[in-house]
Amino acid sequence: MDPEKTAHLHSRYNPSGEAERYINSLSLNEKTRFFILIEPGLGYMIAPLKKKAPDAKIISLHLKKTNSEKNSSEKYAGKIPEPDSLWYPETGISVQDFLEAEIADTEASQIKVLEWRPALAVFGKAYLSLMEETVNFIKRSDANARTIIAFGSRWVRNFFKNLELIKKALYPNARNSFPVSKPLLVTGAGPGLEDAIPMVKKDLHRKSVFILAASSAQAALNANGLTADMLISIDGSQWAKFHLYDFMRNQSGRSKQCCLAASISAALPSQCGTLPVLVLSDGSLWQTHVLNEMKIPFYVLPQRGTVAATALDLAFNLTKNDIYIAGIDFANQDIRSHARPYSFDRFIEEKAGKMNPLYSQTYKRSSLLKAGGSYGVYASWFQKQLALYPRRLHSLGSNNPLFGPAESAAIPPDAVIETEGMAYFKTIPLSYDASPSQMACAILEAALQNPLYKTVLKKEISSLLLPGKESISTDELISAIRPLAGIRSGGKDG
């Protein structure tokens, strides 16, 4: 960086006083838990910020490594303390991944972005790009946090139910960490999937790709004679079961079985008890500790608020080859919000009538999804992923070497193409001497008494079961967990 420009980031006479006046001019919310500093230069505003908000975590995002190197004399004099965490491009990790690791899913009101505006004149577009990425992260974190508040208790209940339900667990067949040796296609249920299916079915020559599909996409795939190698479900709401009901019906009569990857806290119908399941954990201590203690194999994937993003994370864990995405539109096509057929369409059709026609209902649903704003948040995340892996991650299209023009196909349109997903995994039976849910509850209770785990576990579980409540005792938390595991206050099954 030009030394002359560096000087313009701060006052030449009293940079500490300049930063302190700036911090004191702000009206800071006492509930703010995280401050994200956008290119704070040499970091003079960290000291007054720590003084004003001593309990908050301060995260500095720099556009160049040299900006994080402070004058040693001032540093040791205590004028420029270190932030709690620091990022710059040379760290080799994207700013989104860095923030994700530093800040758990948090409501936007608890995060405050502070700009050092002189940096805009120095860095220009790079500064604005960093700000945009930070804002996109906050929107996504806020959306996830609100989902946790709405569904936390249900997720914990699903966790215990699924421990009872899952009888067989999948784990990679290969010894290396990438079991799938083929390129991988991730499919969502966006309307663009309809355009991609002919390309997949007719020109792909099915043997050359592994299809990982969101559970909501399976109806459209099956209607066109395609079976996914692996289906993924992470949704904790009861509505998600309807996608899996369709899936189980379509399993009957198949000569080969499709794999199921499912979050341990997903809503799974009882029929899934017959399937081997690739268990997914969100990486929280409470899930990881129980699964390890019960010797259940699992993959750790972060919560991202949408199954399409989790499917992409899983894809990167399954193969080191190219990954293609289809039906991940995060946009409507006219009034169509999903590929057809779609499992929820029946509910709209049943309500259709002269005073409430199908077209009007479809238009209303499409408008509500668009107005919700989540499409834009996740579309931005996927665009970033495509930019990060230009040689490996591709949006499905005829310009890709694996996929040619659909017109060149020789496969009949009514042909049914079987899956090979199970070939890449082994199955381990899960058996216990007692009720799995009661075992899990006992494991959590013991961990909550252990000083090594207690603090983190209390924070994680209370945010799910008692959000917003402070000063929660261990006994109070255990009392909230037990009914969800089917245990009555007397200690017996519910």
HELIX and SHEET records of a PDB file:
HELIX    1   1 PRO A    3  ALA A    7  1                                   5    
HELIX    2   2 PRO A   15  ASN A   24  1                                  10    
HELIX    3   3 ILE A   46  LYS A   52  1                                   7    
HELIX    4   4 LYS A   65  SER A   68  5                                   4    
HELIX    5   5 SER A   72  TYR A   76  1                                   5    
HELIX    6   6 PRO A   89  THR A   91  5                                   3    
HELIX    7   7 VAL A   95  GLU A  102  1                                   8    
HELIX    8   8 ALA A  108  GLN A  110  5                                   3    
HELIX    9   9 PRO A  118  PHE A  123  1                                   6    
HELIX   10  10 LYS A  125  LEU A  165  1                                  41    
HELIX   11  11 GLY A  192  ASP A  203  1                                  12    
HELIX   12  12 ARG A  206  SER A  208  5                                   3    
HELIX   13  13 SER A  215  ALA A  217  5                                   3    
HELIX   14  14 GLN A  218  ALA A  223  1                                   6    
HELIX   15  15 GLN A  238  ALA A  240  5                                   3    
HELIX   16  16 LYS A  241  GLN A  251  1                                  11    
HELIX   17  17 SER A  270  THR A  274  5                                   5    
HELIX   18  18 LEU A  285  GLU A  293  1                                   9    
HELIX   19  19 VAL A  307  LEU A  318  1                                  12    
HELIX   20  20 ASP A  345  LYS A  351  1                                   7    
HELIX   21  21 LEU A  358  GLY A  372  1                                  15    
HELIX   22  22 SER A  374  LEU A  388  1                                  15    
HELIX   23  23 ALA A  406  SER A  408  5                                   3    
HELIX   24  24 GLY A  421  TYR A  424  5                                   4    
HELIX   25  25 PRO A  436  LEU A  448  1                                  13    
HELIX   26  26 LYS A  454  LEU A  465  1                                  12    
HELIX   27  27 THR A  474  ILE A  481  1                                   8    
HELIX   28  28 ARG A  482  ALA A  485  5                                   4    
SHEET    1   A 4 SER A  85  TRP A  87  0                                        
SHEET    2   A 4 LYS A  57  LEU A  61  1                                        
SHEET    3   A 4 PHE A  34  ILE A  38  1                                        
SHEET    4   A 4 ILE A 111  GLU A 115  1                                        
SHEET    1   B 4 PHE A 298  VAL A 300  0                                        
SHEET    2   B 4 PRO A 276  SER A 281  1                                        
SHEET    3   B 4 LYS A 168  PRO A 172  1                                        
SHEET    4   B 4 PHE A 425  PRO A 429 -1                                        
SHEET    1   C 8 PHE A 298  VAL A 300  0                                        
SHEET    2   C 8 PRO A 276  SER A 281  1                                        
SHEET    3   C 8 CYS A 259  SER A 263  1                                        
SHEET    4   C 8 MET A 230  SER A 233  1                                        
SHEET    5   C 8 PHE A 210  ALA A 214  1                                        
SHEET    6   C 8 LEU A 184  THR A 187  1                                        
SHEET    7   C 8 ILE A 323  ALA A 326  1                                        
SHEET    8   C 8 LEU A 393  SER A 395  1                                        
END                                                                             
